[in-house]
Amino acid sequence: MNVVIGNNMQNLNVLIVLTHFFVQIFYNKVRHFIIELNKGVLQMEKSQIVNYWDKRAGSFGENKQAELESKHALTWINEINQIAPIYKDMKILDIGTGAGFLAILCTQHGGAVTGIDLSPEMIEHAKANAQHFKQNIDFKIMDAENLNFEDETFDIVISRNVTWLLPDTKGAYKEWLRVLKPQGKLINIDADYGKDSFESYESIGSNHAHDTLGKDMLAESEAIKQSISINHQPRPQYDIQILKELGFNHIHFDEGVYHRIYNEKDAFYNPTPIFLISVTK
């Protein structure tokens, strides 16, 4: 009798071990499937974003060229110089350069600038704008969340109206800070676009930067925005919290920049108030 019980207990232990083994295999396979699925979703989102900005590149390029020829250019460079005065050959990375506005502006004032964007059409228009202004800039097609640069490469990392388009906000900030030199400056200008509907821009008149977009493009932009998690968070509080989690407690935050830049409604006016965040590495 004892022998039978012993054998049964031994069989039960074997069964428990085998069950645990197969459950672990199943769990790992499910986890791997979910990770790959999420990668696919993010990739799909990014391809939609790229497609949208490729379609906008022509009119966007013209708008940025005009902005560089306007009084806005001087206002913007003054804002940047207040945080990190640009000097000759200062290494600057413009993330999400679009049609090259900040890249060209910083180069005109002595910086050695690299501009990156995931939209090939935007990069082509950035190159055309740089040629128009006779500026030598290194433009690259690159993902803002996965930078192909060595650690501690740049004196300034700057972006304007980019963060709201990035699925992995914390990963992006981590990458930007990785390529920044010690004592370098990160400058991020963005807005809490999640609070506004882009489709409502159509009703606010013609004096703003989006008045040339039709209903379909505004609706597509709104759909992209709603698909990205950062636009469902309060900003800039969300950004500041991420930077604190990454070890930065001395964070410069400026909401007044909106009124200094957009003190009148013109062709470059942004209906959603922008903010500026900067940190020193």
C-alpha positions in Angstrom: 0.0 0.0 0.0 2.8 2.4 0.9 4.6 1.6 -2.3 1.4 2.4 -4.3 1.0 5.8 -2.5 4.7 6.6 -3.0 4.4 5.9 -6.7 1.3 8.0 -7.0 3.0 10.9 -5.2 6.0 10.6 -7.4 3.7 10.6 -10.5 1.9 13.6 -9.1 5.2 15.5 -8.6 6.3 14.7 -12.1 2.9 15.9 -13.4 3.2 19.2 -11.5 6.7 19.8 -12.8 5.6 19.0 -16.4 2.5 21.2 -16.1 4.7 24.1 -14.8 7.1 23.5 -17.6 4.4 23.7 -20.3 2.7 26.6 -18.7 5.9 28.5 -18.8 6.5 27.7 -22.4 2.9 28.8 -23.2 3.4 32.1 -21.2 6.6 32.9 -23.0 5.1 32.3 -26.4 2.0 34.5 -25.6 4.3 37.2 -24.2 6.5 37.1 -27.4 3.3 37.2 -29.5 2.1 40.3 -27.7 5.4 42.1 -28.0 5.6 41.4 -31.7 2.0 42.5 -32.1 2.7 45.7 -30.3 5.7 46.3 -32.6 3.4 45.8 -35.6 0.9 48.3 -34.2 3.6 50.9 -33.5 5.1 50.3 -37.0 1.7 50.7 -38.5 1.2 54.0 -36.7 4.5 55.3 -37.8 3.9 54.4 -41.4 0.6 56.3 -41.2 2.4 59.3 -39.7 5.1 59.2 -42.4 2.5 58.9 -45.1 0.6 61.9 -43.7 3.7 64.2 -43.5 4.9 63.0 -47.0 1.5 64.3 -48.3 1.9 67.6 -46.5 5.6 68.2 -47.4 5.1 70.5 -50.4 2.9 73.1 -48.7 4.8 72.7 -45.4 8.1 73.4 -47.2 6.7 76.6 -48.7 5.4 77.7 -45.3 8.7 77.1 -43.5 10.6 79.0 -46.2 8.3 81.9 -45.8 8.6 81.7 -42.0 12.4 81.8 -42.3 12.0 85.0 -44.3 9.7 86.6 -41.7 10.3 88.3 -38.4 9.4 85.0 -36.7 12.9 83.7 -37.5 14.6 86.3 -35.4 12.1 85.8 -32.6 12.8 82.0 -32.6 16.6 82.3 -32.6 16.4 84.8 -29.7 14.4 82.3 -27.7 17.0 79.6 -28.4 19.9 81.8 -27.6 18.3 82.7 -24.2 18.7 79.0 -23.2 21.9 78.0 -25.1 23.7 80.7 -27.1 24.8 79.3 -30.4 28.4 79.6 -31.3 30.4 78.7 -34.4 30.5 75.0 -35.2 28.3 74.2 -32.2 27.0 70.6 -32.8 23.2 70.7 -32.9 20.7 68.0 -33.6 17.2 69.1 -34.9 14.8 66.2 -34.3 11.8 66.0 -36.5 13.3 68.8 -38.7 10.4 68.7 -41.1 11.2 71.2 -43.9 14.3 72.3 -42.0 13.1 75.5 -40.2 15.1 75.2 -37.0 18.1 73.4 -38.8 18.4 76.3 -41.3 17.9 79.0 -38.6 20.6 77.5 -36.3 23.0 77.0 -39.2 22.6 80.7 -40.2 23.8 81.6 -36.8 26.9 79.5 -36.8 25.8 76.0 -35.7 26.9 72.7 -37.3 23.5 71.2 -37.6 22.2 67.7 -38.4 18.4 67.5 -39.1 16.5 64.2 -38.9 13.0 63.3 -39.9 11.2 60.0 -40.7 9.4 61.5 -43.7 11.5 61.2 -46.9 9.5 63.9 -48.6 10.1 66.3 -45.7 13.8 65.7 -45.9 13.7 66.5 -49.6 12.0 69.8 -48.9 14.4 70.5 -46.1 17.3 70.0 -48.5 15.6 72.3 -51.0 15.1 75.0 -48.4 18.7 74.7 -47.2 19.8 75.1 -50.8 17.5 78.2 -51.2 19.2 79.8 -48.2 22.6 78.6 -49.2 23.2 76.6 -46.0 25.1 73.4 -45.7 23.2 71.0 -43.4 23.4 67.2 -42.9 19.8 65.9 -43.3 19.0 62.3 -42.6 16.0 60.0 -42.7 15.9 58.7 -39.1 13.5 57.7 -36.4 13.4 60.1 -33.5 13.0 57.2 -31.1 16.0 55.3 -32.4 18.9 57.6 -33.1 21.8 56.3 -35.1 24.4 58.5 -33.3 27.1 57.8 -30.7 26.6 58.8 -27.1 27.4 62.4 -26.2 27.6 63.7 -29.8 25.7 67.0 -29.7 25.8 70.3 -27.7 22.1 71.0 -28.3 19.3 68.6 -29.1 16.2 70.6 -30.2 12.7 69.7 -31.4 9.6 71.7 -32.3 6.1 70.2 -32.5 7.4 66.6 -32.6 6.8 64.9 -29.2 3.0 64.7 -29.8 3.7 62.4 -32.8 5.9 59.8 -30.9 4.4 56.6 -29.5 7.2 56.0 -27.0 7.7 59.4 -25.2 10.0 58.1 -22.5 12.1 56.2 -25.0 12.4 59.2 -27.1 13.5 61.5 -24.3 16.0 58.8 -23.2 17.5 58.7 -26.7 17.7 62.4 -27.0 19.5 62.7 -23.7 21.8 59.8 -24.6 23.3 61.7 -27.6 23.7 64.9 -25.7 27.1 65.9 -24.4 27.6 66.5 -20.7 26.4 70.1 -19.9 24.5 70.0 -23.2 21.0 71.4 -23.6 17.8 69.6 -24.5 15.2 72.0 -25.8 11.7 70.7 -26.6 9.0 73.0 -27.9 5.5 71.4 -28.2 1.9 71.9 -27.2 -0.9 70.0 -25.5 -2.5 69.2 -28.8 -4.7 66.5 -27.1 -6.8 69.3 -25.6 -7.9 70.6 -29.0 -9.5 69.1 -32.1 -7.6 69.7 -35.3 -10.9 69.5 -37.2 -12.0 72.6 -35.2 -9.2 74.6 -36.7 -11.3 75.0 -39.9 -13.7 77.3 -38.0 -11.2 79.8 -36.6 -10.5 81.8 -39.7 -7.7 81.9 -42.2 -5.0 83.5 -40.1 -3.1 80.4 -38.9 -0.6 77.8 -40.1 -3.2 75.2 -40.9 -5.6 77.2 -43.0 -4.5 75.6 -46.3 -5.5 72.1 -45.1 -8.8 70.7 -46.2 -11.3 68.7 -44.1 -9.8 65.3 -45.1 -6.2 66.3 -44.0 -7.4 67.8 -40.8 -9.4 64.6 -40.0 -6.4 62.4 -40.8 -4.2 64.5 -38.5 -6.8 64.2 -35.8 -7.0 60.4 -36.2 -3.2 60.1 -35.9 -3.2 62.3 -32.8 -5.9 60.3 -31.1 -3.9 57.0 -31.7 -0.9 58.2 -29.8 -1.0 57.9 -26.0 0.8 61.2 -25.1 -2.1 63.1 -26.5 -4.3 61.6 -23.8 -2.0 62.9 -21.0 -1.9 66.4 -19.4 1.0 68.3 -20.8 3.6 69.5 -20.1 3.2 67.8 -16.7 3.5 64.4 -18.4 6.8 65.4 -20.0 8.2 66.9 -16.8 7.3 63.7 -14.9 9.2 61.6 -17.5 12.3 63.8 -17.3 12.2 63.5 -13.5 12.0 59.7 -13.8 15.1 59.9 -16.0 16.9 61.7 -13.2 16.5 65.4 -14.2 15.0 67.5 -11.4 16.1 71.0 -12.5 13.8 71.5 -15.5 13.2 74.8 -17.2 9.6 75.3 -18.2 8.2 78.3 -20.1 4.6 78.9 -21.2 5.2 82.6 -22.0 7.1 81.6 -25.2 3.7 81.2 -26.9 2.8 84.9 -26.5 6.3 86.0 -27.4 6.3 84.0 -30.6 2.6 84.3 -31.7 1.7 87.8 -30.6 -0.4 88.2 -33.8 -2.4 85.9 -36.0 -0.6 85.5 -39.2 0.3 82.7 -41.7 2.5 81.1 -39.0 0.1 81.4 -36.1 -0.5 78.3 -34.0 -4.0 78.2 -32.4 -2.8 75.8 -29.7 -0.6 77.4 -27.0 3.0 76.0 -27.2 5.4 75.5 -24.3 9.1 75.1 -24.0 10.9 72.6 -21.8 14.7 72.5 -21.4 17.2 70.6 -19.3 20.9 70.6 -18.9 22.6 67.1 -19.0 
